[in-house]
Structures are given as structure tokens and as C-alpha cells.
Amino acid sequence: MKRTVEVTISVDVTVDEEKLNKGFIDDFQQYMYPFKTIEDHIKHIAECKVGGIIDNSIEGYGDLSDMGIVVKETDGKSEIVHNHD
């Protein structure tokens, strides 16, 4: 049996803009990924949460609480969208 399942997960991400500032973004671009905006970072952090790779830190950000980052999964649902039989 094969099914395609659509999974939707909502994640709230709060960042401290004084810590996630232009200097941080410029350094991050140089050594990690080419994110240009705080919104790019927020999406990346949410994707890390959904992917299960957040503990208390994320590579490139360090300890989340030290960076003023709070991540919380708020909602989720799944639905079979296609039967392959």
C-alpha cells in the first residue's frame, strides 16, 4: 500500500533583533548560508524545528536562549491526499 500524506506544522519563532542584527547576518552569510533577511533566518529556524534538529542550539546560532531565540511548535495536522492503489 502506498499513500501520499500531506503534513502541516505551524511553528512560532521569536528572535531578538538586537542580537540577530546586520552584523550577525553578514557573518552568517559568510560562513553558513546566504540568508539575507531576518525572515530568512526565521524560516530556517522553523525548518530546523520541524526537522527535529533543534535541541538547545542550532549550528551557526549557538545556544538559542543566548541569542534570544524562542521556538515553539503550535499546531500540526496530517491528511492522506492521494491513494496510489
Backbone torsions as a table, in degrees:
resi	resn	phi	psi	omega
1	MET	NA	135.3	177.7
2	LYS	-130.0	133.4	178.2
3	ARG	-134.9	147.5	170.2
4	THR	-100.3	126.1	-177.1
5	VAL	-116.5	128.4	174.9
6	GLU	-95.9	125.7	-179.2
7	VAL	-117.7	127.2	178.3
8	THR	-119.2	126.4	179.4
9	ILE	-129.5	130.6	176.8
10	SER	-100.3	137.3	-178.0
11	VAL	-132.8	128.1	172.4
12	ASP	-91.2	128.6	177.8
13	VAL	-124.9	124.2	176.1
14	THR	-115.3	131.5	178.7
15	VAL	-126.0	153.1	174.8
16	ASP	-91.1	107.4	-176.4
17	GLU	-66.2	-17.9	175.6
18	GLU	-74.3	-28.3	178.9
19	LYS	-92.8	-38.5	177.8
20	LEU	-92.6	66.7	-172.6
21	ASN	-102.9	-175.3	-177.8
22	LYS	-58.0	-41.3	178.7
23	GLY	-61.2	-44.3	178.2
24	PHE	-63.1	-46.2	-178.1
25	ILE	-61.3	-41.9	178.8
26	ASP	-62.9	-45.1	178.1
27	ASP	-63.6	-42.6	-179.2
28	PHE	-61.3	-42.7	178.5
29	GLN	-60.0	-38.5	-176.4
30	GLN	-69.2	-37.7	-171.5
31	TYR	-109.9	-17.7	-173.4
32	MET	-122.3	-90.8	-175.9
33	TYR	-127.6	155.7	-176.4
34	PRO	-83.0	50.4	177.7
35	PHE	-77.7	131.9	-174.6
36	LYS	-106.3	-15.8	-175.5
37	THR	-132.4	162.8	174.1
38	ILE	-61.1	-36.3	179.2
39	GLU	-61.2	-38.3	175.1
40	ASP	-59.5	-42.6	179.8
41	HIS	-66.9	-41.8	179.6
42	ILE	-61.2	-43.5	177.6
43	LYS	-62.4	-43.0	179.6
44	HIS	-62.0	-45.0	179.6
45	ILE	-62.0	-43.0	177.7
46	ALA	-62.2	-42.1	178.6
47	GLU	-63.7	-36.8	176.0
48	CYS	-63.6	-40.0	178.3
49	LYS	-62.5	-48.4	-179.0
50	VAL	-64.7	-36.3	179.8
51	GLY	-76.4	-5.1	177.0
52	GLY	76.4	20.4	-178.2
53	ILE	-104.2	16.0	174.8
54	ILE	-102.3	128.0	168.3
55	ASP	-110.8	-101.9	171.1
56	ASN	-109.7	0.6	-178.5
57	SER	-148.6	164.0	174.5
58	ILE	-133.6	136.9	178.3
59	GLU	-55.0	131.3	-179.5
60	GLY	97.0	-23.0	179.8
61	TYR	-109.7	-26.8	-175.5
62	GLY	78.0	-152.2	-179.8
63	ASP	-65.6	123.5	-175.2
64	LEU	-62.2	-40.4	-178.7
65	SER	-66.9	-34.0	176.9
66	ASP	-65.3	-30.5	179.8
67	MET	-88.6	-1.8	-179.4
68	GLY	73.0	29.2	-179.2
69	ILE	-104.1	128.9	176.4
70	VAL	-124.0	129.1	-177.1
71	VAL	-127.0	129.5	-179.0
72	LYS	-143.7	125.3	173.5
73	GLU	-74.0	126.8	-173.0
74	THR	-110.4	-23.7	-175.6
75	ASP	-162.3	154.1	176.1
76	GLY	-159.7	150.2	176.0
77	LYS	-154.2	156.8	175.5
78	SER	-139.4	150.9	-175.4
79	GLU	-151.9	135.4	173.2
80	ILE	-74.2	121.8	-175.7
81	VAL	-107.5	-12.5	-180.0
82	HIS	-156.3	128.8	171.6
83	ASN	-94.3	131.4	-178.0
84	HIS	-99.3	15.4	-179.5
85	ASP	-84.5	NA	NA
